[in-house]
Amino acid sequence: MQADSFAEQDSRNRIWFFPNKFWAATKGMPADEVSRLMDEVEKLAEAKDVEALKKFPFVFVGDPYKDETSAA
């Protein structure tokens, strides 16, 4: 039972990165600023700082394909 619970918790905190949204959000930014932003996102992801990652429109924490309104 504990292993299933851990796997379920892990999938709820999975970090998804959407490149198309990233490029849309950084369109027109100088290359060095884009690079700094990507570095920041990578560091936050490595640290599993999901609250900080949620502020970025191109990062999703959880399961983006799961319907939040359906009962599990």
Phi and psi restraints in degrees (range 20) as a CNS / XPLOR table:
assign (resid 1 and name C) (resid 2 and name N)
       (resid 2 and name CA) (resid 2 and name C) 1.0 -63.9 20.0 2
assign (resid 2 and name N) (resid 2 and name CA)
       (resid 2 and name C) (resid 3 and name N) 1.0 -39.1 20.0 2
assign (resid 2 and name C) (resid 3 and name N)
       (resid 3 and name CA) (resid 3 and name C) 1.0 -63.0 20.0 2
assign (resid 3 and name N) (resid 3 and name CA)
       (resid 3 and name C) (resid 4 and name N) 1.0 -41.5 20.0 2
assign (resid 3 and name C) (resid 4 and name N)
       (resid 4 and name CA) (resid 4 and name C) 1.0 -62.9 20.0 2
assign (resid 4 and name N) (resid 4 and name CA)
       (resid 4 and name C) (resid 5 and name N) 1.0 -41.6 20.0 2
assign (resid 4 and name C) (resid 5 and name N)
       (resid 5 and name CA) (resid 5 and name C) 1.0 -62.5 20.0 2
assign (resid 5 and name N) (resid 5 and name CA)
       (resid 5 and name C) (resid 6 and name N) 1.0 -42.5 20.0 2
assign (resid 5 and name C) (resid 6 and name N)
       (resid 6 and name CA) (resid 6 and name C) 1.0 -63.8 20.0 2
assign (resid 6 and name N) (resid 6 and name CA)
       (resid 6 and name C) (resid 7 and name N) 1.0 -44.1 20.0 2
assign (resid 6 and name C) (resid 7 and name N)
       (resid 7 and name CA) (resid 7 and name C) 1.0 -63.2 20.0 2
assign (resid 7 and name N) (resid 7 and name CA)
       (resid 7 and name C) (resid 8 and name N) 1.0 -40.0 20.0 2
assign (resid 7 and name C) (resid 8 and name N)
       (resid 8 and name CA) (resid 8 and name C) 1.0 -65.5 20.0 2
assign (resid 8 and name N) (resid 8 and name CA)
       (resid 8 and name C) (resid 9 and name N) 1.0 -42.8 20.0 2
assign (resid 8 and name C) (resid 9 and name N)
       (resid 9 and name CA) (resid 9 and name C) 1.0 -63.9 20.0 2
assign (resid 9 and name N) (resid 9 and name CA)
       (resid 9 and name C) (resid 10 and name N) 1.0 -41.2 20.0 2
assign (resid 9 and name C) (resid 10 and name N)
       (resid 10 and name CA) (resid 10 and name C) 1.0 -61.7 20.0 2
assign (resid 10 and name N) (resid 10 and name CA)
       (resid 10 and name C) (resid 11 and name N) 1.0 -42.6 20.0 2
assign (resid 10 and name C) (resid 11 and name N)
       (resid 11 and name CA) (resid 11 and name C) 1.0 -69.0 20.0 2
assign (resid 11 and name N) (resid 11 and name CA)
       (resid 11 and name C) (resid 12 and name N) 1.0 -28.0 20.0 2
assign (resid 11 and name C) (resid 12 and name N)
       (resid 12 and name CA) (resid 12 and name C) 1.0 -72.8 20.0 2
assign (resid 12 and name N) (resid 12 and name CA)
       (resid 12 and name C) (resid 13 and name N) 1.0 -22.8 20.0 2
assign (resid 12 and name C) (resid 13 and name N)
       (resid 13 and name CA) (resid 13 and name C) 1.0 -107.9 20.0 2
assign (resid 13 and name N) (resid 13 and name CA)
       (resid 13 and name C) (resid 14 and name N) 1.0 15.0 20.0 2
assign (resid 13 and name C) (resid 14 and name N)
       (resid 14 and name CA) (resid 14 and name C) 1.0 -65.2 20.0 2
assign (resid 14 and name N) (resid 14 and name CA)
       (resid 14 and name C) (resid 15 and name N) 1.0 140.4 20.0 2
assign (resid 14 and name C) (resid 15 and name N)
       (resid 15 and name CA) (resid 15 and name C) 1.0 -103.0 20.0 2
assign (resid 15 and name N) (resid 15 and name CA)
       (resid 15 and name C) (resid 16 and name N) 1.0 123.8 20.0 2
assign (resid 15 and name C) (resid 16 and name N)
       (resid 16 and name CA) (resid 16 and name C) 1.0 -111.9 20.0 2
assign (resid 16 and name N) (resid 16 and name CA)
       (resid 16 and name C) (resid 17 and name N) 1.0 135.1 20.0 2
assign (resid 16 and name C) (resid 17 and name N)
       (resid 17 and name CA) (resid 17 and name C) 1.0 -116.8 20.0 2
assign (resid 17 and name N) (resid 17 and name CA)
       (resid 17 and name C) (resid 18 and name N) 1.0 128.0 20.0 2
assign (resid 17 and name C) (resid 18 and name N)
       (resid 18 and name CA) (resid 18 and name C) 1.0 -110.8 20.0 2
assign (resid 18 and name N) (resid 18 and name CA)
       (resid 18 and name C) (resid 19 and name N) 1.0 101.2 20.0 2
assign (resid 18 and name C) (resid 19 and name N)
       (resid 19 and name CA) (resid 19 and name C) 1.0 -56.7 20.0 2
assign (resid 19 and name N) (resid 19 and name CA)
       (resid 19 and name C) (resid 20 and name N) 1.0 -39.5 20.0 2
assign (resid 19 and name C) (resid 20 and name N)
       (resid 20 and name CA) (resid 20 and name C) 1.0 -62.9 20.0 2
assign (resid 20 and name N) (resid 20 and name CA)
       (resid 20 and name C) (resid 21 and name N) 1.0 -38.2 20.0 2
assign (resid 20 and name C) (resid 21 and name N)
       (resid 21 and name CA) (resid 21 and name C) 1.0 -71.3 20.0 2
assign (resid 21 and name N) (resid 21 and name CA)
       (resid 21 and name C) (resid 22 and name N) 1.0 -34.7 20.0 2
assign (resid 21 and name C) (resid 22 and name N)
       (resid 22 and name CA) (resid 22 and name C) 1.0 -62.3 20.0 2
assign (resid 22 and name N) (resid 22 and name CA)
       (resid 22 and name C) (resid 23 and name N) 1.0 -48.5 20.0 2
assign (resid 22 and name C) (resid 23 and name N)
       (resid 23 and name CA) (resid 23 and name C) 1.0 -66.4 20.0 2
assign (resid 23 and name N) (resid 23 and name CA)
       (resid 23 and name C) (resid 24 and name N) 1.0 -34.2 20.0 2
assign (resid 23 and name C) (resid 24 and name N)
       (resid 24 and name CA) (resid 24 and name C) 1.0 -66.9 20.0 2
assign (resid 24 and name N) (resid 24 and name CA)
       (resid 24 and name C) (resid 25 and name N) 1.0 -40.0 20.0 2
assign (resid 24 and name C) (resid 25 and name N)
       (resid 25 and name CA) (resid 25 and name C) 1.0 -71.4 20.0 2
assign (resid 25 and name N) (resid 25 and name CA)
       (resid 25 and name C) (resid 26 and name N) 1.0 -25.8 20.0 2
assign (resid 25 and name C) (resid 26 and name N)
       (resid 26 and name CA) (resid 26 and name C) 1.0 -105.4 20.0 2
assign (resid 26 and name N) (resid 26 and name CA)
       (resid 26 and name C) (resid 27 and name N) 1.0 6.8 20.0 2
assign (resid 26 and name C) (resid 27 and name N)
       (resid 27 and name CA) (resid 27 and name C) 1.0 -57.8 20.0 2
assign (resid 27 and name N) (resid 27 and name CA)
       (resid 27 and name C) (resid 28 and name N) 1.0 126.9 20.0 2
assign (resid 27 and name C) (resid 28 and name N)
       (resid 28 and name CA) (resid 28 and name C) 1.0 88.1 20.0 2
assign (resid 28 and name N) (resid 28 and name CA)
       (resid 28 and name C) (resid 29 and name N) 1.0 -6.8 20.0 2
assign (resid 28 and name C) (resid 29 and name N)
       (resid 29 and name CA) (resid 29 and name C) 1.0 -76.5 20.0 2
assign (resid 29 and name N) (resid 29 and name CA)
       (resid 29 and name C) (resid 30 and name N) 1.0 147.5 20.0 2
assign (resid 29 and name C) (resid 30 and name N)
       (resid 30 and name CA) (resid 30 and name C) 1.0 -63.1 20.0 2
assign (resid 30 and name N) (resid 30 and name CA)
       (resid 30 and name C) (resid 31 and name N) 1.0 147.4 20.0 2
assign (resid 30 and name C) (resid 31 and name N)
       (resid 31 and name CA) (resid 31 and name C) 1.0 -56.4 20.0 2
assign (resid 31 and name N) (resid 31 and name CA)
       (resid 31 and name C) (resid 32 and name N) 1.0 -38.8 20.0 2
assign (resid 31 and name C) (resid 32 and name N)
       (resid 32 and name CA) (resid 32 and name C) 1.0 -68.0 20.0 2
assign (resid 32 and name N) (resid 32 and name CA)
       (resid 32 and name C) (resid 33 and name N) 1.0 -33.3 20.0 2
assign (resid 32 and name C) (resid 33 and name N)
       (resid 33 and name CA) (resid 33 and name C) 1.0 -69.3 20.0 2
assign (resid 33 and name N) (resid 33 and name CA)
       (resid 33 and name C) (resid 34 and name N) 1.0 -40.0 20.0 2
assign (resid 33 and name C) (resid 34 and name N)
       (resid 34 and name CA) (resid 34 and name C) 1.0 -61.9 20.0 2
assign (resid 34 and name N) (resid 34 and name CA)
       (resid 34 and name C) (resid 35 and name N) 1.0 -43.5 20.0 2
assign (resid 34 and name C) (resid 35 and name N)
       (resid 35 and name CA) (resid 35 and name C) 1.0 -62.8 20.0 2
assign (resid 35 and name N) (resid 35 and name CA)
       (resid 35 and name C) (resid 36 and name N) 1.0 -42.8 20.0 2
assign (resid 35 and name C) (resid 36 and name N)
       (resid 36 and name CA) (resid 36 and name C) 1.0 -63.3 20.0 2
assign (resid 36 and name N) (resid 36 and name CA)
       (resid 36 and name C) (resid 37 and name N) 1.0 -40.5 20.0 2
assign (resid 36 and name C) (resid 37 and name N)
       (resid 37 and name CA) (resid 37 and name C) 1.0 -62.8 20.0 2
assign (resid 37 and name N) (resid 37 and name CA)
       (resid 37 and name C) (resid 38 and name N) 1.0 -45.0 20.0 2
assign (resid 37 and name C) (resid 38 and name N)
       (resid 38 and name CA) (resid 38 and name C) 1.0 -63.3 20.0 2
assign (resid 38 and name N) (resid 38 and name CA)
       (resid 38 and name C) (resid 39 and name N) 1.0 -40.6 20.0 2
assign (resid 38 and name C) (resid 39 and name N)
       (resid 39 and name CA) (resid 39 and name C) 1.0 -60.0 20.0 2
assign (resid 39 and name N) (resid 39 and name CA)
       (resid 39 and name C) (resid 40 and name N) 1.0 -43.4 20.0 2
assign (resid 39 and name C) (resid 40 and name N)
       (resid 40 and name CA) (resid 40 and name C) 1.0 -61.9 20.0 2
assign (resid 40 and name N) (resid 40 and name CA)
       (resid 40 and name C) (resid 41 and name N) 1.0 -45.4 20.0 2
assign (resid 40 and name C) (resid 41 and name N)
       (resid 41 and name CA) (resid 41 and name C) 1.0 -63.1 20.0 2
assign (resid 41 and name N) (resid 41 and name CA)
       (resid 41 and name C) (resid 42 and name N) 1.0 -43.0 20.0 2
assign (resid 41 and name C) (resid 42 and name N)
       (resid 42 and name CA) (resid 42 and name C) 1.0 -62.0 20.0 2
assign (resid 42 and name N) (resid 42 and name CA)
       (resid 42 and name C) (resid 43 and name N) 1.0 -42.4 20.0 2
assign (resid 42 and name C) (resid 43 and name N)
       (resid 43 and name CA) (resid 43 and name C) 1.0 -65.4 20.0 2
assign (resid 43 and name N) (resid 43 and name CA)
       (resid 43 and name C) (resid 44 and name N) 1.0 -41.9 20.0 2
assign (resid 43 and name C) (resid 44 and name N)
       (resid 44 and name CA) (resid 44 and name C) 1.0 -64.8 20.0 2
assign (resid 44 and name N) (resid 44 and name CA)
       (resid 44 and name C) (resid 45 and name N) 1.0 -38.7 20.0 2
assign (resid 44 and name C) (resid 45 and name N)
       (resid 45 and name CA) (resid 45 and name C) 1.0 -66.4 20.0 2
assign (resid 45 and name N) (resid 45 and name CA)
       (resid 45 and name C) (resid 46 and name N) 1.0 -42.8 20.0 2
assign (resid 45 and name C) (resid 46 and name N)
       (resid 46 and name CA) (resid 46 and name C) 1.0 -61.4 20.0 2
assign (resid 46 and name N) (resid 46 and name CA)
       (resid 46 and name C) (resid 47 and name N) 1.0 -36.7 20.0 2
assign (resid 46 and name C) (resid 47 and name N)
       (resid 47 and name CA) (resid 47 and name C) 1.0 -81.8 20.0 2
assign (resid 47 and name N) (resid 47 and name CA)
       (resid 47 and name C) (resid 48 and name N) 1.0 -5.6 20.0 2
assign (resid 47 and name C) (resid 48 and name N)
       (resid 48 and name CA) (resid 48 and name C) 1.0 56.4 20.0 2
assign (resid 48 and name N) (resid 48 and name CA)
       (resid 48 and name C) (resid 49 and name N) 1.0 39.2 20.0 2
assign (resid 48 and name C) (resid 49 and name N)
       (resid 49 and name CA) (resid 49 and name C) 1.0 -85.4 20.0 2
assign (resid 49 and name N) (resid 49 and name CA)
       (resid 49 and name C) (resid 50 and name N) 1.0 79.2 20.0 2
assign (resid 49 and name C) (resid 50 and name N)
       (resid 50 and name CA) (resid 50 and name C) 1.0 -67.1 20.0 2
assign (resid 50 and name N) (resid 50 and name CA)
       (resid 50 and name C) (resid 51 and name N) 1.0 -32.5 20.0 2
assign (resid 50 and name C) (resid 51 and name N)
       (resid 51 and name CA) (resid 51 and name C) 1.0 -64.5 20.0 2
assign (resid 51 and name N) (resid 51 and name CA)
       (resid 51 and name C) (resid 52 and name N) 1.0 -42.5 20.0 2
assign (resid 51 and name C) (resid 52 and name N)
       (resid 52 and name CA) (resid 52 and name C) 1.0 -68.2 20.0 2
assign (resid 52 and name N) (resid 52 and name CA)
       (resid 52 and name C) (resid 53 and name N) 1.0 -36.3 20.0 2
assign (resid 52 and name C) (resid 53 and name N)
       (resid 53 and name CA) (resid 53 and name C) 1.0 -68.0 20.0 2
assign (resid 53 and name N) (resid 53 and name CA)
       (resid 53 and name C) (resid 54 and name N) 1.0 -28.4 20.0 2
assign (resid 53 and name C) (resid 54 and name N)
       (resid 54 and name CA) (resid 54 and name C) 1.0 -64.1 20.0 2
assign (resid 54 and name N) (resid 54 and name CA)
       (resid 54 and name C) (resid 55 and name N) 1.0 -16.6 20.0 2
assign (resid 54 and name C) (resid 55 and name N)
       (resid 55 and name CA) (resid 55 and name C) 1.0 -76.5 20.0 2
assign (resid 55 and name N) (resid 55 and name CA)
       (resid 55 and name C) (resid 56 and name N) 1.0 -14.1 20.0 2
assign (resid 55 and name C) (resid 56 and name N)
       (resid 56 and name CA) (resid 56 and name C) 1.0 -92.1 20.0 2
assign (resid 56 and name N) (resid 56 and name CA)
       (resid 56 and name C) (resid 57 and name N) 1.0 129.0 20.0 2
assign (resid 56 and name C) (resid 57 and name N)
       (resid 57 and name CA) (resid 57 and name C) 1.0 -70.0 20.0 2
assign (resid 57 and name N) (resid 57 and name CA)
       (resid 57 and name C) (resid 58 and name N) 1.0 -12.4 20.0 2
assign (resid 57 and name C) (resid 58 and name N)
       (resid 58 and name CA) (resid 58 and name C) 1.0 -104.3 20.0 2
assign (resid 58 and name N) (resid 58 and name CA)
       (resid 58 and name C) (resid 59 and name N) 1.0 8.2 20.0 2
assign (resid 58 and name C) (resid 59 and name N)
       (resid 59 and name CA) (resid 59 and name C) 1.0 -122.1 20.0 2
assign (resid 59 and name N) (resid 59 and name CA)
       (resid 59 and name C) (resid 60 and name N) 1.0 137.2 20.0 2
assign (resid 59 and name C) (resid 60 and name N)
       (resid 60 and name CA) (resid 60 and name C) 1.0 -128.2 20.0 2
assign (resid 60 and name N) (resid 60 and name CA)
       (resid 60 and name C) (resid 61 and name N) 1.0 134.3 20.0 2
assign (resid 60 and name C) (resid 61 and name N)
       (resid 61 and name CA) (resid 61 and name C) 1.0 -109.3 20.0 2
assign (resid 61 and name N) (resid 61 and name CA)
       (resid 61 and name C) (resid 62 and name N) 1.0 123.3 20.0 2
assign (resid 61 and name C) (resid 62 and name N)
       (resid 62 and name CA) (resid 62 and name C) 1.0 121.4 20.0 2
assign (resid 62 and name N) (resid 62 and name CA)
       (resid 62 and name C) (resid 63 and name N) 1.0 -147.3 20.0 2
assign (resid 62 and name C) (resid 63 and name N)
       (resid 63 and name CA) (resid 63 and name C) 1.0 -113.9 20.0 2
assign (resid 63 and name N) (resid 63 and name CA)
       (resid 63 and name C) (resid 64 and name N) 1.0 105.0 20.0 2
assign (resid 63 and name C) (resid 64 and name N)
       (resid 64 and name CA) (resid 64 and name C) 1.0 -68.8 20.0 2
assign (resid 64 and name N) (resid 64 and name CA)
       (resid 64 and name C) (resid 65 and name N) 1.0 -12.0 20.0 2
assign (resid 64 and name C) (resid 65 and name N)
       (resid 65 and name CA) (resid 65 and name C) 1.0 -99.7 20.0 2
assign (resid 65 and name N) (resid 65 and name CA)
       (resid 65 and name C) (resid 66 and name N) 1.0 -3.0 20.0 2
assign (resid 65 and name C) (resid 66 and name N)
       (resid 66 and name CA) (resid 66 and name C) 1.0 -89.4 20.0 2
assign (resid 66 and name N) (resid 66 and name CA)
       (resid 66 and name C) (resid 67 and name N) 1.0 133.1 20.0 2
assign (resid 66 and name C) (resid 67 and name N)
       (resid 67 and name CA) (resid 67 and name C) 1.0 -75.4 20.0 2
assign (resid 67 and name N) (resid 67 and name CA)
       (resid 67 and name C) (resid 68 and name N) 1.0 114.1 20.0 2
assign (resid 67 and name C) (resid 68 and name N)
       (resid 68 and name CA) (resid 68 and name C) 1.0 -66.2 20.0 2
assign (resid 68 and name N) (resid 68 and name CA)
       (resid 68 and name C) (resid 69 and name N) 1.0 -23.0 20.0 2
assign (resid 68 and name C) (resid 69 and name N)
       (resid 69 and name CA) (resid 69 and name C) 1.0 -85.7 20.0 2
assign (resid 69 and name N) (resid 69 and name CA)
       (resid 69 and name C) (resid 70 and name N) 1.0 -15.9 20.0 2
assign (resid 69 and name C) (resid 70 and name N)
       (resid 70 and name CA) (resid 70 and name C) 1.0 -81.5 20.0 2
assign (resid 70 and name N) (resid 70 and name CA)
       (resid 70 and name C) (resid 71 and name N) 1.0 148.5 20.0 2
assign (resid 70 and name C) (resid 71 and name N)
       (resid 71 and name CA) (resid 71 and name C) 1.0 -79.6 20.0 2
assign (resid 71 and name N) (resid 71 and name CA)
       (resid 71 and name C) (resid 72 and name N) 1.0 136.7 20.0 2
